[in-house]
């Protein structure tokens, strides 16, 4: 299972979330819209921040909301 955090440079909540992830030393792949529009199109990401849970190149879950995103990343780290 792979976690990808979809963000954008212009998104204030994205910047706050990225700082929180860094401060808590959580590990997640971060992809900014400006640098990887193909990924956003592939997984139909319309709003950021959004955590994509990918398994075998298939979207299993799409999570929105800072607290829910942090919770899922922490859960993933303990497995």
KEKOLRO-343595 format. One line per 2 residues: number of its first residue (from 1); for each residue x, y, z of C-alpha. Coordinates in Angstrom, 1 decimal, decimal comma, m for minus. Example, Ala and Ser with C-alpha at 12.3 -4.5 7.8 and 13.67 -1.06 7.14 Angstrom:
# KEKOLRO-343595
1> 12,3/m4,5/7,8 | 13,7/m1,1/7,1;
# end
This chain:
# KEKOLRO-343595
1> 0,0/0,0/0,0 | 1,2/3,5/m0,9;
3> 0,1/6,8/0,5 | 0,3/9,9/m1,6;
5> m0,5/13,4/m0,3 | m1,9/15,5/m3,1;
7> m1,2/19,2/m2,5 | m0,8/22,5/m4,3;
9> 1,6/25,5/m3,8 | m1,3/28,0/m3,7;
11> m3,2/26,0/m1,0 | m2,9/27,4/2,5;
13> m4,2/24,3/4,3 | m1,8/22,2/2,2;
15> 1,2/24,2/3,5 | m0,1/23,8/7,1;
17> m0,5/20,1/6,7 | 3,0/19,7/5,1;
19> 4,5/21,5/8,1 | 2,6/19,3/10,6;
21> 3,7/16,2/8,8 | 7,3/17,4/8,8;
23> 7,1/18,5/12,5 | 5,8/15,1/13,5;
25> 8,3/13,3/11,3 | 5,6/11,4/9,5;
27> 6,4/9,6/6,2 | 4,3/10,1/3,2;
29> 4,9/10,8/m0,5 | 3,9/14,4/m1,3;
31> 2,9/15,4/m4,8 | 2,2/18,9/m5,8;
33> m0,4/19,6/m8,5 | 2,0/22,0/m10,3;
35> 4,6/19,3/m10,8 | 2,4/16,2/m11,5;
37> m0,9/17,0/m13,2 | m1,0/13,5/m14,7;
39> m1,3/11,9/m11,2 | m4,2/14,4/m10,4;
41> m6,0/13,5/m13,6 | m5,4/9,7/m13,2;
43> m6,9/9,6/m9,7 | m9,5/12,4/m10,4;
45> m8,2/14,7/m7,6 | m10,4/17,8/m7,7;
47> m9,6/19,3/m4,3 | m6,5/19,5/m2,1;
49> m5,2/18,5/0,3 | m6,2/14,9/m0,3;
51> m4,6/11,7/0,8 | m4,7/8,9/m1,8;
53> m4,4/5,3/m0,7 | m3,1/3,3/m3,6;
55> m2,7/m0,4/m3,9 | m1,6/m2,2/m7,1;
57> m1,8/1,1/m8,9 | m5,5/1,3/m8,0;
59> m7,1/4,0/m5,8 | m8,5/2,3/m2,7;
61> m9,3/5,3/m0,6 | m9,4/9,1/m1,0;
63> m9,2/11,1/2,3 | m9,9/14,8/2,8;
65> m9,6/16,8/5,9 | m6,4/17,5/7,9;
67> m7,2/15,5/11,0 | m8,4/12,4/8,9;
69> m5,3/12,6/6,7 | m2,9/12,8/9,7;
71> m4,8/9,9/11,4 | m4,5/7,7/8,3;
73> m0,8/8,4/7,9 | m0,2/7,5/11,6;
75> m2,2/4,3/11,2 | m0,2/3,3/8,2;
77> 3,1/4,0/10,0 | 2,1/1,5/12,8;
79> 1,4/m1,4/10,4;
# end
